[in-house]
């Protein structure tokens, strides 16, 4: 995002509107103007470390990128900038996660790990990145948070069952209230859903006011794609808004080509409805 020629103007516009902004950057070439903008309290900077040492360089295909990224992360943290580490767990870096956990603990910053999904570069290199047992990756993806933030896992805590993770991890309402802006100005519901069918705005020729207007038919169409009511197995469940209707819609789309099914990685339901003391008569 920092490569966009109007990056600073876009950021200042959002901050003037009192919007919480998350910036995704590889942390490679940060200019002074970026550093100054990042110091705003409403800005969160997410920087990916895709492994430790050579593993990161293999993933980025840039020699020395690991050292540059870690150096810039340390610099931003020293200036009081809100930084969050992220990592995509793959076959290449599966055994590097302990090192990333240790770095997050040292710098007292959060670390968010997610499994590899068949999107973009990963789709074209799936055999190199995907292990024989996908559960090996999923099990390493518990979010590691430092400090005492309520509701989030602390380092060393056991990752809860998938059915409980939505409440612990504070999943956002992606596609309905939370959206992403690509470097080309396209507005999408999630960085995993970049196809044209999911785009509902273009900041190169329209304003945010127009994009979020109530009469934006494309935005309403995209919101309907995320509707929990479309899931036959979940649409009558009282807990569907807690577990987000069976999990992440984007994951369902990437693995199965549709958003009308539960997350295929977590297709077992852990919810047990409370029993009525009056039996089934009032249920």
Backbone bond lengths (Angstrom), bond angles and torsions (degrees), N, CA, C in turn:
res aa  C-N    CA-C-N  psi(-1)  N-CA   C-N-CA  omega(-1)  CA-C   N-CA-C  phi
1 X - - - 1.458 - - 1.526 111.24 -
2 X 1.362 117.47 -33.14 1.464 119.73 -177.68 1.523 111.69 -68.59
3 X 1.349 118.53 -12.47 1.463 121.43 177.74 1.523 112.49 -77.76
4 X 1.312 118.46 -15.84 1.459 121.21 -178.20 1.526 109.63 -63.22
5 X 1.341 118.41 131.97 1.477 120.47 -176.66 1.521 113.98 -61.26
6 X 1.325 117.55 -23.40 1.467 120.87 179.41 1.530 111.54 -110.32
7 X 1.327 115.72 25.81 1.457 119.90 -176.42 1.528 112.35 -54.67
8 X 1.325 116.68 -49.54 1.470 119.87 -177.21 1.515 111.28 -62.85
9 X 1.321 117.59 -40.63 1.471 121.32 179.96 1.534 110.29 -64.02
10 X 1.332 116.75 -43.62 1.466 120.57 -179.98 1.524 110.00 -63.05
11 X 1.326 115.95 -44.82 1.465 120.14 -178.68 1.524 110.98 -62.81
12 X 1.324 117.26 -45.67 1.462 120.01 -179.46 1.524 111.85 -63.95
13 X 1.323 116.57 -35.24 1.468 120.38 176.67 1.521 110.58 -62.16
14 X 1.340 116.30 -45.49 1.460 120.83 -179.48 1.529 111.25 -65.23
15 X 1.324 116.15 -42.64 1.462 119.76 -178.60 1.523 111.45 -67.55
16 X 1.335 116.60 -34.52 1.463 120.14 177.50 1.526 110.97 -66.80
17 X 1.327 116.38 -23.02 1.461 121.43 178.03 1.523 111.78 -90.53
18 X 1.333 116.59 8.66 1.469 123.32 179.11 1.525 111.56 58.88
19 X 1.335 115.47 44.63 1.455 122.48 179.94 1.527 109.34 -101.49
20 X 1.329 116.37 137.19 1.463 120.74 172.73 1.532 107.94 -74.02
21 X 1.325 116.81 124.96 1.462 121.26 -174.19 1.526 110.24 -118.32
22 X 1.325 115.81 129.58 1.461 121.63 172.70 1.517 108.28 -109.46
23 X 1.311 116.57 124.33 1.459 122.22 -177.90 1.522 109.29 -108.32
24 X 1.316 116.25 126.94 1.456 121.74 176.73 1.526 108.77 -99.93
25 X 1.311 116.91 121.47 1.463 121.10 179.94 1.518 109.09 -142.82
26 X 1.344 116.87 148.00 1.455 119.28 177.46 1.517 112.10 -79.63
27 X 1.343 116.42 -4.78 1.455 120.45 175.18 1.511 114.91 71.10
28 X 1.322 117.52 18.48 1.459 120.55 -174.84 1.530 113.59 -84.93
29 X 1.317 115.83 -51.39 1.468 119.59 -174.57 1.534 109.62 -128.43
30 X 1.302 115.65 81.07 1.454 121.24 -179.69 1.527 110.23 -93.17
31 X 1.331 114.99 124.90 1.461 120.19 178.99 1.530 109.85 -90.26
32 X 1.339 115.20 165.14 1.460 120.61 -179.03 1.522 111.17 -57.88
33 X 1.346 116.78 -38.84 1.464 119.15 -178.54 1.527 110.74 -66.41
34 X 1.330 117.29 -30.62 1.461 120.21 176.31 1.525 110.25 -68.23
35 X 1.316 115.74 -46.34 1.460 120.73 -178.75 1.521 110.65 -57.99
36 X 1.323 116.96 -44.67 1.460 120.67 -179.58 1.523 111.27 -64.01
37 X 1.336 116.26 -40.99 1.466 119.93 179.99 1.519 111.11 -67.37
38 X 1.317 117.51 -35.14 1.461 121.95 -177.80 1.523 112.50 -67.75
39 X 1.330 118.18 -18.49 1.462 120.93 -175.62 1.522 112.42 -77.87
40 X 1.322 117.55 -4.22 1.468 120.42 177.62 1.529 109.39 -66.22
41 X 1.336 118.42 138.10 1.474 120.50 -176.94 1.520 114.53 -63.97
42 X 1.338 118.64 -19.13 1.461 121.22 179.64 1.528 112.85 -90.24
43 X 1.328 116.60 7.13 1.462 120.97 -177.85 1.522 110.14 -107.96
44 X 1.320 115.70 131.24 1.451 122.85 171.53 1.526 107.81 -117.91
45 X 1.323 117.01 127.66 1.460 121.65 -178.40 1.528 109.00 -104.69
46 X 1.321 116.06 119.49 1.462 121.50 176.87 1.528 109.41 -100.89
47 X 1.328 115.30 126.38 1.467 121.05 -179.04 1.526 109.01 -124.97
48 X 1.328 118.67 124.42 1.462 120.02 -179.98 1.521 112.70 -84.42
49 X 1.321 116.07 134.58 1.460 122.86 165.01 1.521 105.88 -114.22
50 X 1.303 116.43 110.55 1.459 121.82 -171.45 1.521 112.68 -93.75
51 X 1.323 115.34 27.13 1.446 121.67 -179.47 1.508 108.97 148.50
52 X 1.324 115.54 -171.98 1.463 120.12 -179.82 1.523 108.54 -120.55
53 X 1.335 115.95 125.04 1.459 120.13 179.98 1.516 112.40 66.36
54 X 1.346 115.17 -124.63 1.465 120.04 -175.39 1.524 112.88 -61.61
55 X 1.339 117.58 -29.53 1.473 119.67 -179.48 1.523 110.36 -60.83
56 X 1.333 116.86 -41.88 1.464 120.41 178.08 1.526 110.06 -63.48
57 X 1.325 117.47 -44.20 1.461 120.94 -179.46 1.524 111.54 -63.62
58 X 1.335 117.00 -35.46 1.470 120.54 177.35 1.525 110.05 -64.46
59 X 1.334 116.02 -41.93 1.456 120.03 -178.39 1.530 111.76 -69.48
60 X 1.321 117.39 -38.61 1.475 120.29 -178.67 1.519 111.92 -85.68
61 X 1.345 116.40 -16.04 1.469 122.69 -176.36 1.524 111.31 59.83
62 X 1.341 115.42 34.68 1.467 121.96 178.54 1.526 108.99 -135.56
63 X 1.322 116.84 113.84 1.458 121.12 179.94 1.528 110.10 -65.46
64 X 1.325 115.87 131.48 1.457 120.72 178.68 1.510 114.49 85.06
65 X 1.336 117.59 0.73 1.470 119.70 -176.89 1.525 111.44 -67.24
66 X 1.333 117.55 -31.03 1.465 119.87 -179.91 1.527 110.87 -62.93
67 X 1.328 116.89 -48.79 1.461 120.12 -178.61 1.522 111.62 -63.06
68 X 1.329 117.23 -41.00 1.479 119.99 179.47 1.524 110.94 -65.15
69 X 1.319 115.82 -41.48 1.466 119.45 -177.91 1.520 111.08 -65.81
70 X 1.321 117.42 -47.45 1.460 120.60 -179.39 1.529 110.56 -62.89
71 X 1.313 117.20 -39.63 1.471 121.25 178.12 1.524 110.81 -59.80
72 X 1.332 116.91 -45.32 1.463 120.39 -179.16 1.527 111.91 -70.90
73 X 1.323 117.17 -33.46 1.463 119.84 175.73 1.522 110.19 -62.17
74 X 1.314 116.25 -47.42 1.463 120.53 178.97 1.531 111.28 -60.90
75 X 1.323 116.37 -39.29 1.464 120.61 179.88 1.521 110.90 -64.22
76 X 1.330 117.45 -45.78 1.459 120.37 -179.69 1.528 111.20 -64.09
77 X 1.326 116.68 -41.70 1.466 119.89 179.28 1.523 110.46 -62.65
78 X 1.333 116.98 -38.99 1.462 120.59 -179.62 1.527 112.01 -64.91
79 X 1.333 116.96 -23.90 1.464 121.38 179.38 1.533 112.37 -91.21
80 X 1.316 116.44 2.76 1.460 119.82 178.76 1.508 114.54 83.03
81 X 1.328 117.80 12.77 1.460 121.40 178.44 1.521 109.48 -74.25
82 X 1.321 116.53 139.01 1.462 121.24 177.68 1.531 108.97 -74.00
83 X 1.319 115.70 112.66 1.455 121.53 -176.79 1.527 109.01 -121.84
84 X 1.302 115.74 138.81 1.468 121.80 172.35 1.519 108.33 -125.67
85 X 1.321 116.12 127.25 1.453 120.89 173.55 1.523 109.54 -79.20
86 X 1.313 116.26 144.06 1.457 120.88 172.95 1.521 108.45 -132.02
87 X 1.307 115.68 157.62 1.457 119.39 174.86 1.514 109.35 -154.24
88 X 1.304 115.53 141.30 1.458 121.98 173.41 1.521 107.83 -99.85
89 X 1.320 116.68 117.70 1.459 121.35 -174.85 1.523 109.64 -81.47
90 X 1.319 116.10 126.21 1.461 122.69 -179.03 1.531 109.51 -134.57
91 X 1.322 115.48 179.70 1.462 119.95 175.20 1.522 110.91 -63.89
92 X 1.330 116.89 -29.43 1.461 121.15 -177.56 1.524 112.14 -69.49
93 X 1.345 117.19 -39.71 1.470 119.61 -172.51 1.530 113.55 -115.39
94 X 1.310 116.67 13.89 1.459 121.08 -173.59 1.534 112.17 -52.97
95 X 1.319 116.73 -37.00 1.458 120.34 -174.84 1.535 112.35 -94.84
96 X 1.332 117.53 9.88 1.466 121.50 178.51 1.523 112.88 -97.47
97 X 1.314 117.74 -4.77 1.454 120.07 -170.99 1.528 113.46 -63.51
98 X 1.334 117.34 -32.26 1.462 119.55 178.84 1.529 111.19 -63.20
99 X 1.327 116.72 -35.49 1.463 120.03 178.04 1.530 110.95 -67.22
100 X 1.330 116.27 -39.28 1.460 119.64 178.26 1.518 110.79 -67.27
101 X 1.339 116.59 -39.13 1.462 120.49 176.11 1.526 110.67 -58.41
102 X 1.326 115.85 -43.28 1.463 120.37 -178.22 1.530 111.23 -66.06
103 X 1.338 117.40 -39.37 1.466 120.22 178.57 1.518 110.92 -64.88
104 X 1.335 116.91 -42.99 1.465 120.51 178.37 1.527 110.83 -60.79
105 X 1.322 116.18 -41.01 1.456 119.83 179.44 1.522 110.75 -66.65
106 X 1.327 116.83 -41.58 1.470 120.97 179.58 1.527 111.77 -60.58
107 X 1.342 116.60 -43.45 1.465 121.21 -176.88 1.525 112.89 -87.74
108 X 1.337 115.79 -6.80 1.463 121.51 -179.37 1.531 111.53 59.36
109 X 1.321 115.43 46.54 1.453 121.48 178.36 1.532 108.61 -128.40
110 X 1.331 117.81 156.08 1.472 119.98 -179.66 1.520 112.74 -74.16
111 X 1.295 114.77 153.57 1.460 122.73 175.64 1.512 108.36 -128.99
112 X 1.316 116.47 125.50 1.461 122.24 -179.59 1.515 108.98 -117.09
113 X 1.330 115.87 120.80 1.464 120.79 -179.42 1.521 110.08 -112.58
114 X 1.308 116.04 138.18 1.463 120.37 178.87 1.524 108.92 -133.06
115 X 1.324 117.41 151.91 1.467 120.12 179.82 1.523 111.54 -74.88
116 X 1.300 115.87 158.02 1.459 121.35 176.88 1.530 109.47 -67.69
117 X 1.319 116.48 137.39 1.454 122.27 177.97 1.525 109.52 -121.64
118 X 1.311 118.93 152.00 1.466 121.81 -179.12 1.521 112.24 -76.28
119 X 1.321 115.94 72.77 1.462 121.45 179.76 1.525 109.28 -138.79
120 X 1.335 116.35 143.14 1.458 121.45 175.48 1.514 113.33 58.32
121 X 1.356 115.95 -129.24 1.464 122.71 -178.61 1.523 110.95 -57.81
122 X 1.330 116.66 -37.94 1.458 120.09 -177.47 1.525 111.84 -64.30
123 X 1.320 117.30 -36.75 1.468 120.25 -179.97 1.526 110.45 -62.35
124 X 1.330 116.61 -38.03 1.464 120.76 -178.40 1.522 112.86 -78.61
125 X 1.334 117.65 -15.17 1.467 121.37 -177.89 1.529 110.88 -127.29
126 X 1.323 115.33 34.63 1.460 121.34 -171.98 1.527 112.24 -59.90
127 X 1.312 118.55 -40.41 1.461 121.17 -177.24 1.524 111.23 -65.38
128 X 1.322 117.72 -32.48 1.467 121.55 -179.74 1.518 112.12 -76.86
129 X 1.325 117.33 -27.74 1.456 121.59 -171.62 1.520 114.02 -104.17
130 X 1.322 116.32 -21.26 1.462 120.91 -172.88 1.522 110.53 -96.26
131 X 1.347 119.77 123.28 1.465 121.80 179.85 1.521 111.24 -79.71
132 X 1.312 116.25 170.72 1.453 120.23 178.33 1.524 111.27 -63.81
133 X 1.315 116.38 -38.65 1.464 121.21 -179.95 1.523 109.10 -113.82
134 X 1.329 116.38 106.90 1.467 120.54 -177.21 1.527 111.73 -64.03
135 X 1.321 117.64 -25.40 1.462 120.54 179.34 1.521 112.06 -63.41
136 X 1.339 117.59 -26.32 1.463 120.44 176.65 1.528 110.52 -59.98
137 X 1.330 115.93 -35.23 1.461 120.90 178.40 1.517 110.74 -77.09
138 X 1.322 116.28 -47.73 1.462 120.17 -176.97 1.526 111.35 -57.99
139 X 1.332 116.68 -38.34 1.461 120.56 -177.85 1.522 112.94 -67.32
140 X 1.338 117.75 -19.84 1.462 120.88 179.65 1.519 112.71 -95.13
141 X 1.322 117.16 8.89 1.455 120.52 -171.65 1.517 114.57 -103.34
142 X 1.334 118.72 16.91 1.456 119.06 174.24 1.512 109.18 -64.23
143 X 1.321 117.33 138.58 1.468 121.19 179.72 1.526 109.50 -72.98
144 X 1.309 116.96 130.83 1.457 122.02 178.23 1.516 109.01 -104.15
145 X 1.315 116.35 117.60 1.459 121.74 179.60 1.522 108.62 -116.83
146 X 1.323 116.48 143.62 1.446 120.48 175.50 1.511 109.28 -102.26
147 X 1.337 115.77 171.49 1.453 118.62 179.98 1.510 111.01 78.08
148 X 1.331 116.76 -154.78 1.466 120.59 -175.22 1.521 110.95 -127.77
149 X 1.344 116.75 39.86 1.455 120.44 179.97 1.522 110.00 -63.68
150 X 1.346 118.49 121.89 1.465 120.29 -177.91 1.522 111.30 -60.84
151 X 1.337 116.06 142.17 1.456 120.75 172.34 1.509 115.18 82.17
152 X 1.366 117.60 1.66 1.447 119.27 -178.96 1.525 109.69 -118.99
153 X 1.329 116.07 152.30 1.453 120.17 -178.90 1.518 111.26 -66.77
154 X 1.304 116.57 144.87 1.442 122.25 172.45 1.528 108.47 -99.68
155 X 1.312 116.36 157.27 1.462 119.93 179.23 1.518 109.89 -56.92
156 X 1.328 116.04 131.46 1.448 120.68 179.43 1.516 113.51 95.32
157 X 1.344 117.49 -14.51 1.456 119.42 179.50 1.519 110.45 -74.46
158 X 1.303 115.82 149.82 1.459 121.48 178.11 1.520 110.16 -74.19
159 X 1.328 115.93 135.95 1.460 120.45 177.46 1.521 108.83 -70.13
160 X 1.347 118.16 130.80 1.456 120.11 -177.23 1.519 112.15 -72.35
161 X 1.341 117.69 166.77 1.466 120.46 175.98 1.525 110.24 -58.27
162 X 1.343 118.50 152.02 1.465 121.37 -177.89 1.512 113.61 -52.08
163 X 1.313 117.93 -36.27 1.453 119.77 -178.09 1.509 113.87 -67.33
164 X 1.340 117.00 -17.15 1.453 120.60 -179.46 1.523 111.99 -102.49
165 X 1.324 117.36 -6.38 1.452 119.15 -171.59 1.518 113.36 -70.03
166 X 1.327 118.37 -29.31 1.462 119.73 -178.35 1.515 111.18 -59.55
167 X 1.337 116.70 -42.80 1.461 120.34 -178.81 1.521 111.19 -70.05
168 X 1.341 116.78 -39.85 1.456 120.07 -176.76 1.525 111.65 -72.61
169 X 1.320 116.13 -42.17 1.449 120.15 -173.99 1.519 113.72 -86.45
170 X 1.332 118.98 -6.11 1.456 120.91 176.15 1.514 113.30 62.38
171 X 1.320 117.36 50.99 1.469 121.18 -177.97 1.521 111.10 -57.02
172 X 1.306 115.95 142.23 1.458 121.21 -179.08 1.524 110.89 -88.84
173 X 1.323 115.97 162.94 1.457 121.43 177.57 1.519 109.39 -84.42
174 X 1.317 115.46 67.69 1.462 120.52 -178.64 1.523 110.02 -60.57
175 X 1.306 115.82 137.66 1.451 120.91 177.97 1.509 114.40 86.64
176 X 1.319 118.23 -15.87 1.461 120.99 179.08 1.520 111.67 -117.90
177 X 1.335 117.07 -46.79 1.458 120.56 179.47 1.520 112.92 -120.28
178 X 1.319 117.67 -21.01 1.458 122.56 -179.50 1.519 108.89 -116.89
179 X 1.343 115.59 131.62 1.458 120.08 -177.91 1.525 109.92 -137.51
180 X 1.323 116.05 171.80 1.461 122.11 179.36 1.511 109.83 -125.54
181 X 1.335 115.62 149.43 1.460 121.92 175.98 1.518 107.99 -116.82
182 X 1.330 116.87 119.39 1.448 121.28 179.34 1.527 110.23 -76.25
183 X 1.340 116.01 166.17 1.464 120.01 -178.87 1.522 112.78 -65.54
184 X 1.349 117.66 -19.42 1.462 120.08 177.33 1.523 112.47 -89.95
185 X 1.343 116.29 6.51 1.460 120.40 176.88 1.505 115.03 92.44
186 X 1.327 118.34 -7.66 1.464 120.73 -178.97 1.532 110.11 -72.10
187 X 1.328 116.03 137.56 1.462 122.35 178.92 1.521 108.10 -100.47
188 X 1.332 116.26 125.99 1.456 122.14 -176.12 1.527 109.05 -133.58
189 X 1.333 118.15 162.58 1.466 119.89 -177.86 1.515 113.52 -76.05
190 X 1.328 117.29 -23.90 1.462 121.06 -172.46 1.525 107.57 -163.64
191 X 1.341 116.73 147.09 1.456 119.33 -179.75 1.522 112.89 -68.79
192 X 1.319 117.58 -13.53 1.458 120.39 175.34 1.522 112.04 -83.32
193 X 1.320 116.54 -15.97 1.468 121.32 -176.60 1.526 109.25 -115.75
194 X 1.325 115.68 85.02 1.465 120.72 -172.83 1.523 113.63 -105.77
195 X 1.348 116.40 -4.51 1.457 118.85 -178.88 1.524 111.02 -63.16
196 X 1.318 114.96 158.82 1.456 120.83 -176.25 1.533 112.90 -57.98
197 X 1.325 116.50 -34.01 1.462 120.05 -177.02 1.524 111.61 -62.03
198 X 1.342 118.15 -22.49 1.460 121.42 -178.01 1.531 112.85 -96.44
199 X 1.309 118.82 -3.74 1.456 121.31 -179.15 1.526 110.27 -79.74
200 X 1.321 116.21 135.74 1.459 118.76 178.61 1.529 112.52 -134.22
201 X 1.316 116.83 18.57 1.457 120.30 176.95 1.511 110.65 -173.46
202 X 1.340 115.50 158.91 1.459 121.85 179.26 1.524 108.08 -143.87
203 X 1.326 116.44 107.05 1.458 120.72 -174.72 1.525 113.08 -75.51
204 X 1.340 117.48 -1.97 1.459 118.77 174.98 1.523 111.89 -78.47
205 X 1.336 117.07 -18.20 1.465 118.56 -179.81 1.530 113.71 -138.67
206 X 1.348 117.40 9.53 1.459 119.89 175.90 1.518 109.39 -151.07
207 X 1.312 116.36 158.80 1.456 121.41 -176.79 1.523 111.22 -89.39
208 X 1.335 115.86 165.30 1.463 119.96 175.73 1.518 111.22 -62.09
209 X 1.339 116.27 -34.98 1.466 119.59 177.73 1.519 111.08 -58.32
210 X 1.327 116.24 -40.22 1.456 120.68 179.43 1.524 110.83 -70.16
211 X 1.327 116.56 -41.83 1.460 121.09 -179.19 1.522 111.15 -60.55
212 X 1.342 116.40 -40.43 1.459 120.52 -175.68 1.529 113.22 -96.49
213 X 1.289 115.98 11.30 1.465 119.53 177.80 1.532 110.16 -66.04
214 X 1.318 115.28 149.62 1.473 120.13 -177.10 1.523 112.58 -66.63
215 X 1.329 117.22 -20.97 1.460 119.63 -179.10 1.528 112.88 -96.02
216 X 1.339 117.07 13.94 1.463 120.62 176.31 1.519 108.50 -76.97
217 X 1.318 116.57 100.56 1.456 121.45 -175.27 1.524 112.23 -64.72
218 X 1.326 117.40 -34.33 1.468 119.82 179.74 1.520 110.87 -65.98
219 X 1.334 117.56 -39.55 1.460 120.17 178.87 1.527 110.54 -65.73
220 X 1.319 117.53 -42.70 1.459 120.82 178.87 1.527 110.85 -63.95
221 X 1.339 115.95 -36.96 1.464 120.21 178.96 1.536 110.19 -64.26
222 X 1.333 116.98 -43.82 1.459 121.05 179.59 1.521 110.76 -65.93
223 X 1.327 117.52 -39.27 1.466 120.78 177.98 1.520 111.17 -59.36
224 X 1.311 116.60 -38.22 1.463 120.29 -179.50 1.531 111.91 -67.06
225 X 1.333 116.78 -28.31 1.453 119.86 177.62 1.525 111.52 -62.89
226 X 1.349 115.74 -25.91 1.462 120.84 -177.36 1.526 112.58 -95.55
227 X 1.306 116.98 4.27 1.462 120.39 -175.71 1.526 111.64 -63.42
228 X 1.345 116.32 130.67 1.465 120.97 177.08 1.529 111.35 -69.05
229 X 1.317 116.76 -22.24 1.460 120.35 -177.11 1.525 112.43 -68.80
230 X 1.335 118.13 -14.32 1.452 121.36 -178.53 1.534 112.30 -81.20
231 X 1.328 116.93 -12.70 1.459 120.94 -177.88 1.519 110.01 -88.42
232 X 1.320 117.83 109.92 1.458 121.47 -175.85 1.529 111.87 -60.70
233 X 1.322 117.43 -34.83 1.461 120.51 -177.10 1.524 112.64 -79.64
234 X 1.342 117.47 -12.08 1.467 120.05 -173.44 1.526 114.35 -126.56
235 X 1.336 118.73 -12.49 1.467 119.62 -167.81 1.526 114.09 -67.87
236 X 1.326 118.34 -14.67 1.467 120.19 177.99 1.524 112.63 -106.70
237 X 1.335 116.57 2.38 1.465 120.49 -175.87 1.524 110.30 -82.61
238 X 1.323 116.13 135.09 1.458 119.95 -178.74 1.530 112.44 -71.55
239 X 1.320 117.63 -15.45 1.464 121.48 -178.15 1.526 112.87 -97.49
240 X 1.337 118.13 7.38 1.469 119.96 -172.27 1.522 112.77 -64.55
241 X 1.337 118.20 -26.10 1.459 119.53 179.88 1.524 111.75 -83.53
242 X 1.326 117.34 -14.03 1.459 121.25 176.55 1.525 111.29 -84.49
243 X 1.338 116.61 -41.15 1.464 120.06 -179.15 1.517 111.76 -96.96
244 X 1.331 117.14 8.10 1.470 123.02 -179.78 1.521 111.57 60.73
245 X 1.318 114.72 41.45 1.451 119.42 174.77 1.505 113.88 61.94
246 X 1.325 116.77 42.45 1.455 119.70 177.26 1.503 114.41 92.61
247 X 1.323 118.00 10.30 1.458 119.77 174.43 1.517 113.52 112.45
248 X 1.321 115.02 -164.96 1.465 122.69 -171.34 1.533 111.47 -72.09
249 X 1.336 115.59 123.07 1.463 120.65 178.49 1.530 111.45 -65.86
250 X 1.335 115.98 -34.83 1.464 119.00 -178.51 1.523 110.92 -63.77
251 X 1.331 117.35 -40.37 1.458 120.68 179.23 1.525 110.37 -64.03
252 X 1.322 116.24 -40.75 1.466 119.68 176.81 1.521 110.58 -58.09
253 X 1.319 116.59 -43.63 1.465 120.87 -178.52 1.536 111.45 -66.76
254 X 1.333 116.62 -43.44 1.458 119.83 -176.03 1.521 112.49 -66.62
255 X 1.339 116.78 -38.08 1.460 119.66 -177.22 1.523 113.06 -88.57
256 X 1.336 117.06 -31.25 1.464 119.79 -172.98 1.525 114.20 -120.86
257 X 1.339 117.61 -6.94 1.457 120.00 177.90 1.512 114.88 77.19
258 X 1.330 117.33 12.34 1.453 121.07 178.14 1.522 109.17 -147.26
259 X 1.336 116.43 152.82 1.465 121.75 177.66 1.517 111.24 -103.77
260 X 1.322 116.37 6.91 1.461 121.08 -174.85 1.522 113.23 -96.03
261 X 1.344 116.84 17.75 1.457 120.62 176.17 1.525 108.99 -130.99
262 X 1.340 115.72 164.37 1.461 119.59 177.25 1.532 110.22 -68.48
263 X 1.327 114.49 161.15 1.449 120.41 174.98 1.532 109.09 -53.08
264 X 1.337 118.89 116.34 1.471 120.42 -175.37 1.524 113.46 -66.23
265 X 1.334 118.24 -17.39 1.459 120.67 178.13 1.521 111.61 -77.66
266 X 1.337 115.87 -24.72 1.461 121.42 -179.12 1.530 109.04 -131.13
267 X 1.315 116.97 64.01 1.459 118.95 -173.04 1.522 112.99 -87.76
268 X 1.330 117.16 -1.49 1.459 119.56 177.12 1.518 109.74 -91.11
269 X 1.311 116.98 131.10 1.466 121.45 -179.38 1.523 109.62 -88.39
270 X 1.337 115.89 129.73 1.457 121.34 -178.86 1.528 111.91 -101.68
271 X 1.328 116.80 -0.11 1.462 119.52 -175.30 1.523 111.02 -82.09
272 X 1.329 115.84 132.54 1.456 121.81 175.68 1.523 108.82 -119.16
273 X 1.343 118.11 110.21 1.473 120.69 -178.93 1.524 110.94 -58.41
274 X 1.334 116.80 142.64 1.473 119.22 177.96 1.521 110.79 -64.19
275 X 1.325 116.18 144.29 1.452 121.27 -179.37 1.532 110.10 -85.54
276 X 1.329 114.86 133.06 1.469 119.70 178.08 1.531 110.42 -78.71
277 X 1.339 117.23 134.57 1.474 118.41 178.38 1.529 111.73 -66.49
278 X 1.340 117.24 -11.16 1.457 121.05 -178.85 1.532 112.05 -100.92
279 X 1.356 115.77 10.57 1.451 118.84 179.31 1.522 111.23 81.52
280 X 1.304 116.32 -159.11 1.463 121.68 -176.36 1.509 113.60 -84.22
281 X 1.310 118.46 -4.69 1.452 120.70 -173.67 1.517 112.25 -62.92
282 X 1.328 117.42 -34.23 1.472 120.80 -176.55 1.516 112.18 -100.77
283 X 1.305 118.17 5.71 1.454 120.28 -177.69 1.504 110.93 -85.80
